[in-house]
C-alpha cells in the first residue's frame, strides 16, 4: 500500500498535458480505486497488439507500452508512476535526503534486440547512452533528431490506429458491477457520484486534489 500511495502522491502533483489527470482515489476494503481521466484510445500496447495481429498475425512486441494512454484527440499521456520517487524530501536537498539510486537493469546488454532496429534509431540510442551526461542530447535536441522527424501527428493516430468506444460513467458503473466490485443496487449512486466528481474537477481545475479517502 505504501508504494501505491507514493504513486498517487506523485500523480497528484503532476499537471502536464502528457501526464494523465488524477482526480482522486478511494480505499474500498483491501482495494485501492484510482479515478483518472478517461482516455478513449486505450493504451499504446492495445494499438501495437491490434496492428501486429492485423499485419502479420503475431505479437512479438515486448516494450513498456501499457502505461502510455491515448486520448480521443490523439494526445499521448503517461499513466503509471509505480516506480516514481522524490528526488528530495520537501525542500531538503541535503545529501542524506536526496535519492542516489536508480531502478532498472543498466548492466543488461541485449545486442540481438538492439540490432533488430534500424540504423537511425540505433544511432540515436548511442547518443543517449554516452557515459558523460554533458555530451548526451537534451530532450529538445532529441526532438530534432531524424528518427523523431518521422513521427506521425495526432490526426494520423485518430484516423489510422484506433477506433474509440462509447465509454460513459454509466458504462463504467456497469463494468464495476459486472466485476463484482459494486453492488448492483448502488450502480445508480456510483454513476451520479462519478459525474459530480468529474464535473467538479472540470469547473475548478486549480483546486487541490484529495489524495485518498475511505468509502
Phi and psi in degrees as a GROMACS rama.xvg file:
@    title "Ramachandran Plot"
@    xaxis  label "Phi"
@    yaxis  label "Psi"
@TYPE xy
-60.6071  -39.9145  UNK-2
-66.7613  -37.7803  UNK-3
-66.5699  -41.0564  UNK-4
-64.4103  -34.1695  UNK-5
-64.4803  -40.7485  UNK-6
-63.8566  -43.5509  UNK-7
-62.9076  -42.1331  UNK-8
-61.2918  -42.2221  UNK-9
-64.1402  -44.1263  UNK-10
-65.8414  -36.4863  UNK-11
-67.1713  -23.1909  UNK-12
-93.3185  -4.12357  UNK-13
-89.1307  131.939  UNK-14
-138.258  84.1105  UNK-15
-146.284  146.308  UNK-16
-65.5557  -19.4707  UNK-17
-106.467  18.7902  UNK-18
-124.658  127.067  UNK-19
-59.2112  139.035  UNK-20
-73.5583  128.218  UNK-21
-98.3763  128.632  UNK-22
-98.195  -60.074  UNK-23
-167.424  -176.64  UNK-24
-151.324  158.57  UNK-25
-131.261  144.712  UNK-26
-101.385  114.479  UNK-27
-116.373  107.072  UNK-28
56.9202  -116.062  UNK-29
-105.849  20.0108  UNK-30
-116.809  148.382  UNK-31
-112.952  120.069  UNK-32
-103.916  128.459  UNK-33
-106.192  134.462  UNK-34
-105.104  110.528  UNK-35
-120.939  165.826  UNK-36
-63.0883  136.328  UNK-37
-80.8871  121.018  UNK-38
-109.357  106.254  UNK-39
-65.7776  -18.3625  UNK-40
-77.4603  -7.49413  UNK-41
76.8622  -158.23  UNK-42
-99.4395  162.416  UNK-43
-62.8326  -30.1141  UNK-44
-62.8029  -38.83  UNK-45
-60.8969  -42.2449  UNK-46
-64.3394  -44.8689  UNK-47
-62.5039  -45.4038  UNK-48
-61.0665  -41.7639  UNK-49
-65.369  -47.0939  UNK-50
-66.2621  -39.4845  UNK-51
-65.4975  -40.4707  UNK-52
-66.6712  -38.7513  UNK-53
-73.8084  -40.3516  UNK-54
-79.6274  -43.2719  UNK-55
-142.03  13.5943  UNK-56
59.0773  31.9332  UNK-57
-150.666  156.234  UNK-58
-123.484  101.962  UNK-59
-118.758  22.718  UNK-60
-91.7787  127.147  UNK-61
-128.25  71.7907  UNK-62
-128.958  161.848  UNK-63
-84.3883  77.9564  UNK-64
-109.02  -8.08471  UNK-65
-68.9311  -17.6557  UNK-66
-104.835  14.8157  UNK-67
-109.552  112.735  UNK-68
-105.047  154.37  UNK-69
-121.323  131.547  UNK-70
-90.6401  170.626  UNK-71
-65.56  -21.1399  UNK-72
-96.4743  7.82373  UNK-73
90.2467  1.5082  UNK-74
-64.3577  141.326  UNK-75
-109.24  127.538  UNK-76
-134.333  144.974  UNK-77
-87.4352  137.547  UNK-78
-123.57  -11.0607  UNK-79
-114.932  119.482  UNK-80
-117.883  33.8825  UNK-81
-62.1747  -27.6026  UNK-82
-111.578  19.983  UNK-83
-74.415  157.132  UNK-84
-157.865  158.391  UNK-85
-81.4551  136.032  UNK-86
-70.5986  -23.9172  UNK-87
-151.975  161.515  UNK-88
-92.6766  113.53  UNK-89
60.7827  -129.349  UNK-90
-102.991  9.5819  UNK-91
-84.0966  105.518  UNK-92
-106.835  24.9005  UNK-93
-67.749  163.424  UNK-94
-57.3979  -34.8954  UNK-95
-72.715  -26.145  UNK-96
-97.0037  -20.0393  UNK-97
-83.8226  142.132  UNK-98
-69.8516  137.778  UNK-99
-125.626  4.97146  UNK-100
-111.888  159.769  UNK-101
-121.868  153.878  UNK-102
-109.088  130.137  UNK-103
143.519  -168.143  UNK-104
-126.831  73.6366  UNK-105
-64.7905  -20.0589  UNK-106
-86.7272  -7.4463  UNK-107
-71.1709  134  UNK-108
-134.396  85.7698  UNK-109
-90.835  86.0074  UNK-110
-67.8902  -32.1307  UNK-111
-63.5429  -43.4562  UNK-112
-64.3869  -41.9664  UNK-113
-61.4175  -43.0848  UNK-114
-72.1564  -15.3622  UNK-115
-73.4565  -14.0259  UNK-116
-96.0543  165.905  UNK-117
-69.9218  165.741  UNK-118
-62.6437  -40.8107  UNK-119
-63.2883  -43.0007  UNK-120
-65.7901  -43.6426  UNK-121
-63.8492  -37.917  UNK-122
-64.5939  -39.8455  UNK-123
-64.4998  -40.958  UNK-124
-63.9452  -40.658  UNK-125
-59.8921  -40.7008  UNK-126
-64.9894  -37.3902  UNK-127
-72.1317  -27.0122  UNK-128
-98.6709  19.6676  UNK-129
-63.3225  139.102  UNK-130
-63.4916  -37.2402  UNK-131
-82.4376  112.074  UNK-132
-56.4425  -32.0418  UNK-133
-66.4969  -21.6264  UNK-134
-93.6438  -7.46865  UNK-135
-77.0646  144.178  UNK-136
-69.0848  147.795  UNK-137
-78.0676  170.663  UNK-138
-60.298  -40.3058  UNK-139
-64.4705  -39.6409  UNK-140
-68.3923  -36.9128  UNK-141
-63.9054  -37.0154  UNK-142
-63.6198  -21.3056  UNK-143
-90.312  -3.78523  UNK-144
-67.0766  148.264  UNK-145
-59.7038  -28.8614  UNK-146
-64.5091  -45.4305  UNK-147
-77.4262  -19.1674  UNK-148
-67.8493  -16.192  UNK-149
-83.4198  -7.71809  UNK-150
-63.1434  142.856  UNK-151
-83.4822  163.719  UNK-152
-92.4228  -178.794  UNK-153
-63.2794  -34.786  UNK-154
-60.6746  -39.5477  UNK-155
-63.2619  -41.5496  UNK-156
-61.5637  -48.6026  UNK-157
-70.7925  -31.5464  UNK-158
-93.9533  -21.422  UNK-159
-113.469  -40.3581  UNK-160
-92.2731  -28.5158  UNK-161
-152.128  161.205  UNK-162
-117.824  130.798  UNK-163
-81.4393  150.927  UNK-164
-89.7006  -170.19  UNK-165
-118.33  47.6127  UNK-166
-65.2376  134.108  UNK-167
-134.823  169.944  UNK-168
-63.4101  -34.4307  UNK-169
-64.7776  -40.3315  UNK-170
-65.3151  -39.3462  UNK-171
-64.5307  -42.4782  UNK-172
-61.3048  -40.4623  UNK-173
-63.9546  -38.7614  UNK-174
-66.1391  -37.3189  UNK-175
-64.7051  -37.9971  UNK-176
-66.1876  -45.4536  UNK-177
-62.2477  -31.9657  UNK-178
-82.7037  -2.63445  UNK-179
78.3142  15.0446  UNK-180
-89.8095  -19.1604  UNK-181
-134.247  139.265  UNK-182
-67.8764  134.732  UNK-183
-52.6654  -32.6738  UNK-184
-69.2999  -17.9019  UNK-185
-100.194  1.72337  UNK-186
-60.0135  -43.9383  UNK-187
-63.5936  -43.8745  UNK-188
-64.6732  -38.7323  UNK-189
-62.9948  -42.8558  UNK-190
-60.3826  -44.6618  UNK-191
-63.5651  -42.3985  UNK-192
-65.9096  -39.1147  UNK-193
-64.1486  -42.5957  UNK-194
-61.8  -45.2466  UNK-195
-62.8086  -40.5323  UNK-196
-63.8228  -47.1761  UNK-197
-66.9821  -40.0185  UNK-198
-63.984  -40.8087  UNK-199
-66.537  -34.3221  UNK-200
-71.2381  -35.2137  UNK-201
-69.1914  -35.2805  UNK-202
-86.6215  -14.0881  UNK-203
-138.999  70.137  UNK-204
-66.5964  -26.7125  UNK-205
-88.4537  -3.94979  UNK-206
-69.196  144.025  UNK-207
-63.7154  142.093  UNK-208
-88.7106  139.208  UNK-209
-71.1754  126.974  UNK-210
-67.2712  -68.6448  UNK-211
-152.937  138.987  UNK-212
-145.739  157.04  UNK-213
-82.5072  143.245  UNK-214
